[in-house]
Amino acid sequence: MATYIDIITGFLESGKTTFIKELLQSNYLEEFDKIILVICEEGFSDYEEEKPGEIHIKTLILENESDLNDDLFIQIAEEYTPDLVLVEYNGTWSISKILGVRIPFEYKFRNVVFVSEAGNFRNQLSNMATVMQPHILNSDMVIFNRFEKLHQGMQKKLTRDIKNINPRTRVTFINEFEADKILKERFMTFNNLEKTSMNFKMNLKVGIFLAFYFSLLLICEFPNIYNYTQSIVTVFLSILMQAIPFILLGAFISAGIQIFASTGWIMKQISKGSWYSFLIASVAGFFMPICDCGMVPIISGLLKKETPLPQTITFWLSSSAVSPIVIISMLYAFPEQPYLAVVRVITGLMIGIMVGVILKLINLETKDVTKENQRVQNIGKDVLELKYEGVKGKIEAVFAGAKVEFFRVAEYVIIGALISAVLQTIMPQTMKSFIGNNIVVQFIVMIAAAMLMSTCSTSNAFIGRSFSNNFSTVPILAFIVMGPMLDLKNMVMLSEILKKRFLLFLATLVIIESTIVFGALSFFL
Amino acid sequence: MGRKKNMEAIVQVFILIAIVCLLIDAMISKKVNYYVHPRFYVGIWASITVLVLFAISLISKIKTARHNVNIRHYVIFAIPLVAALLFPATGINSKDMTIANNNTVASNSEQKNPNSETDNNTIDGTNSDSYDSESMTNEEASADVTDATASTQENEQANDIGEETVDIYEKYAQYEVDGIMVINDDIFADWYCDVYGNLDEFVGKKCQYLAQVYSMEDFEENQFLAGRYFMVCCAADLVGYGIVCESDIRSELKDEEWITVTGTISEYEYSGYMVPRLTDVTITEGEAPDVEYIYYNNY
């Protein structure tokens, strides 16, 4: 039978020891006979005589980080043959240290639990982010205690803080120890086992179904299916291939800006709130050549600092049109019509400024539309483990950041490319001519695609380009320009700070204006 | 004895290496030509370098053990990798051409307007170099919608042509061998557009180029289309274009066969448009080129 290792981590006085005591007294550990407690610091309570009766508990104390070595678990296994190892881990030690030590084959890390005092959490997070984040990042669950004094809504905020760092971890505020659902799930072995085997079965079923489906298609459906698939694949890969250099370029610039450039000047300009500031806001994006998903955190940050809403929205909407990478990608995607790059910039600016001016005219202010008590954290990217300091460190950070960015953005590009490849290859001919006949229908289809396809502003020129066999230029331009503005994924990200009702209003406004702009444009192009 | 590793880093390294291998393979075997325009070469080599560096920098991270990592969302990267392995871009074989057909020639004929191919070419000709017309092509019947578009462009084009008229044919004089314009792949796109745009000047000239044979539904017994696939940017915008040829040995030609066609340009009315046609055609067996497609070179 496997021996589990549960790691309970957190800072001094965070309540780890109390948690472990409660755990030992609860019925969660009933099925274990021999438990080893490894304590990596001296807590304020000790475990003497905690658990009477049949369960054997042996306590080991590690005083130095160097005691935590490859022999530790092997010795434990040889000397005590436990069926559960509970580690009270020192929150200032690197978590990967214990996760990386050698363990016997039948041993398995089951739970990493991060324990924190609710009242101190935010303070600690801002002061010791680099120490704390890896612990949260590797945790299965985060437990808050001493939260009774917190005012309403604070619990939700703490939960969000945690989810920002690690969306997979579970957060719990323990009221009744033995009734806590999440604890039960994580600590009752039987539940655990059942769950994994169920998952495996599910995966197997899905796999069999897919295999069956494809073989069916291959064998009897169309004799042509291979050719069809191959043509989809060719288009799909070709879109990806031309997008890769641009994704990488965008990733590096985005990471570089986040690490080197300060946004101070731009922010000051935007905050002025004069009419002139609309112009600055609209072109400011040129100096922040980040893809739109990278812009969202900046926008949230600006709104948090209570910059005037109209200018900030103008900045947001235009940023993806004036970005130098976007312009280059337009030139590459439409080499025979370089003027389209200019058209994109102009339409993007127009829509951005118009929306901003309308917001100003109807007197909407930032505090009317933002959710209350938002604390925006953009720390996800700081979790880069860096070796060097100074300039070298900064370069390393840019490189590491670009890597994170690449994997994040590539996902969306793959999905976008796949959808557009499938659409343009198998879209029925009748449908094609139906759409082809009516520019209004094309326009509507492209707006829907802009919302749903979640393409990145730096590469959506290529995806738009790939529609050019089925759609005419103006609807494709609409798709490219509006993609970042209406993208559902961005909306979801923005809904963290902005009220949903406002986002809906904004989307409607953008659609109406773009209809006017592109309607006018279709007379010229 | 085991040791926990950073699964995420392992998966990322694997993905990076797989992407790099596929890209290098595509570049070395020249398969990349089936996907993208040669102007992307530099970008792809640069990407390969960066991705290799990413992978190297990740290797040291593998040792940093991680717990509860989410690697499921990396499944999405399997889609392009598996797709590239299962459906490699094949060289010149019938399958590949069928696909191309699906996209262009065949699809046009399915639209119950088999003329479209040549239709489009006509439009294409009048706006030499303009991709816009290509996008119109497959949405033929958009006359009412694109009227404004087309006419604007025609006007622009007319101006352009007015200036160029003098030497439009002279451009190709240097390629003349024994009174025959020998049109190689690198100038084919320009030449093709010029011929459509300035048909008058080319009538009566002899020309020679490498092409594939395509059948069109409404062609006469002795007619076929000698054409090539054109790429502007990537495989997604591949479109087939060609010139109508008349030949007595039409029946001996197979579809998609590579030929070198030599003939005299004449005018021909095809569904209301004047298009070029090759008469007095001599056909010799052609060899499939390394790079099958014609690439527009705009810059």
Contacts between the chains, C-beta under 8 A, distances in Angstrom:
chain1	res1	chain2	res2	distance
A	7	B	67	8.0
A	74	B	1	6.9
A	95	B	67	7.7
A	96	B	6	7.8
A	96	B	64	4.5
A	96	B	65	4.9
A	96	B	66	6.8
A	99	B	4	5.0
A	99	B	65	3.4
A	99	B	66	6.7
A	99	B	67	5.3
A	100	B	3	6.5
A	100	B	4	6.1
A	100	B	63	6.5
A	100	B	64	6.9
A	100	B	65	3.6
A	101	B	3	7.3
A	102	B	1	5.1
A	102	B	2	7.0
A	102	B	3	5.0
A	103	B	1	7.1
A	103	B	2	5.9
A	103	B	3	7.1
A	103	B	4	7.4
A	104	B	1	6.1
A	104	B	2	7.5
A	105	B	1	6.7
A	105	B	2	5.4
A	107	B	2	7.7
A	109	B	4	6.3
A	109	B	67	5.7
A	112	B	67	4.9
A	112	B	68	6.4
A	137	B	66	7.8
A	138	B	66	5.8
A	138	B	67	4.3
A	138	B	68	6.0
A	138	B	69	7.9
A	139	B	67	7.6
A	139	B	68	6.5
A	140	B	67	7.4
A	140	B	68	5.0
A	166	B	68	7.6
A	167	B	70	7.6
A	168	B	68	6.0
A	168	B	70	5.1
A	169	B	68	6.8
A	226	B	95	7.6
A	227	B	95	6.1
A	227	B	98	5.2
A	227	B	99	5.5
A	227	B	102	6.9
A	228	B	102	7.3
A	229	B	87	6.3
A	230	B	87	4.5
A	230	B	95	7.0
A	230	B	99	5.9
A	231	B	99	3.9
A	231	B	102	5.8
A	231	B	103	6.5
A	233	B	83	4.5
A	233	B	84	7.4
A	233	B	86	7.6
A	233	B	87	4.1
A	234	B	34	6.6
A	234	B	35	6.8
A	234	B	87	7.4
A	234	B	89	6.2
A	234	B	99	6.9
A	234	B	235	4.9
A	235	B	234	7.9
A	235	B	235	5.4
A	235	B	236	4.7
A	236	B	80	6.9
A	236	B	83	6.5
A	237	B	35	5.7
A	237	B	80	6.3
A	237	B	83	6.7
A	237	B	84	5.9
A	237	B	89	7.8
A	237	B	235	7.8
A	238	B	34	7.8
A	238	B	35	3.8
A	238	B	36	5.6
A	238	B	234	3.9
A	238	B	235	3.7
A	238	B	236	5.8
A	239	B	234	6.4
A	239	B	236	5.9
A	240	B	80	5.7
A	241	B	23	7.6
A	241	B	26	7.6
A	241	B	32	7.2
A	241	B	35	5.1
A	241	B	36	5.2
A	241	B	40	6.9
A	241	B	44	6.7
A	241	B	234	7.2
A	242	B	35	7.9
A	242	B	36	5.0
A	242	B	37	8.0
A	242	B	40	5.4
A	242	B	43	7.6
A	242	B	233	6.9
A	242	B	234	5.2
A	244	B	19	8.0
A	244	B	23	7.8
A	244	B	43	7.6
A	244	B	44	7.1
A	244	B	47	4.7
A	245	B	40	7.1
A	245	B	43	3.3
A	245	B	44	6.6
A	245	B	46	6.1
A	245	B	47	4.9
A	246	B	43	7.7
A	248	B	46	7.7
A	248	B	47	5.5
A	248	B	50	5.3
A	248	B	51	7.8
A	332	B	39	7.6
A	332	B	40	7.9
A	332	B	233	7.3
A	333	B	233	5.9
A	334	B	131	6.9
A	334	B	233	7.6
A	335	B	37	8.0
A	335	B	39	7.7
A	335	B	232	6.6
A	335	B	233	6.7
A	335	B	296	7.1
A	335	B	298	4.0
A	335	B	299	6.2
A	336	B	129	5.7
A	336	B	130	6.3
A	336	B	131	4.2
A	336	B	232	6.1
A	336	B	296	6.2
A	336	B	298	5.1
A	337	B	130	7.2
A	337	B	131	5.9
A	337	B	132	6.4
A	338	B	298	7.8
A	338	B	299	8.0
A	385	B	61	7.4
A	385	B	64	7.0
A	399	B	53	7.5
A	399	B	57	6.5
A	400	B	57	7.2
A	403	B	12	7.9
A	403	B	54	5.0
A	403	B	57	7.1
A	403	B	58	7.4
A	406	B	54	7.1
A	407	B	12	6.6
A	407	B	74	7.9
A	410	B	77	7.2
A	411	B	73	6.6
A	411	B	76	5.4
A	411	B	77	7.6
A	414	B	76	5.5
A	414	B	77	6.9
A	414	B	79	6.2
A	414	B	80	6.0
A	415	B	76	6.8
A	418	B	79	6.4
A	420	B	236	7.8
A	421	B	236	7.3
A	424	B	236	6.8
A	425	B	102	7.7
A	425	B	103	7.6
A	429	B	107	6.2
A	429	B	110	5.0
A	429	B	111	5.5
A	432	B	107	7.9
A	432	B	111	7.5
A	432	B	138	6.9
A	432	B	139	7.4
A	433	B	111	5.8
A	433	B	139	7.2
A	433	B	141	6.8
A	435	B	139	7.6
A	436	B	138	6.8
A	436	B	139	2.9
A	436	B	140	7.5
A	436	B	141	6.9
A	436	B	142	5.7
A	437	B	139	7.3
A	437	B	141	6.1
A	437	B	142	6.4
A	437	B	145	7.6
A	438	B	145	7.6
A	439	B	142	7.7
A	439	B	145	4.9
A	462	B	233	7.5
A	462	B	234	7.2
A	465	B	233	5.8
A	465	B	234	7.6
A	465	B	236	6.8
A	465	B	237	6.6
A	466	B	234	7.2
A	466	B	236	3.4
A	466	B	237	6.9
A	468	B	131	7.1
A	468	B	134	7.0
A	468	B	135	4.3
A	468	B	236	7.9
A	468	B	237	5.8
A	469	B	103	7.3
A	469	B	134	7.5
A	469	B	135	6.7
A	469	B	138	5.1
A	469	B	236	7.5
A	469	B	237	6.4
A	469	B	239	7.2
A	470	B	138	6.3
A	470	B	139	7.1
A	471	B	135	6.9
A	471	B	139	7.6
A	472	B	132	8.0
A	472	B	135	5.5
A	472	B	136	6.4
A	472	B	139	6.4
A	472	B	142	6.9
A	472	B	145	7.3
A	472	B	146	6.8
A	472	B	149	7.8
A	473	B	132	5.7
A	473	B	135	6.1
A	473	B	149	7.9
A	476	B	135	7.6
A	522	B	148	7.8
A	523	B	148	6.0
A	524	B	152	7.3
A	525	B	132	7.8
A	525	B	149	6.2
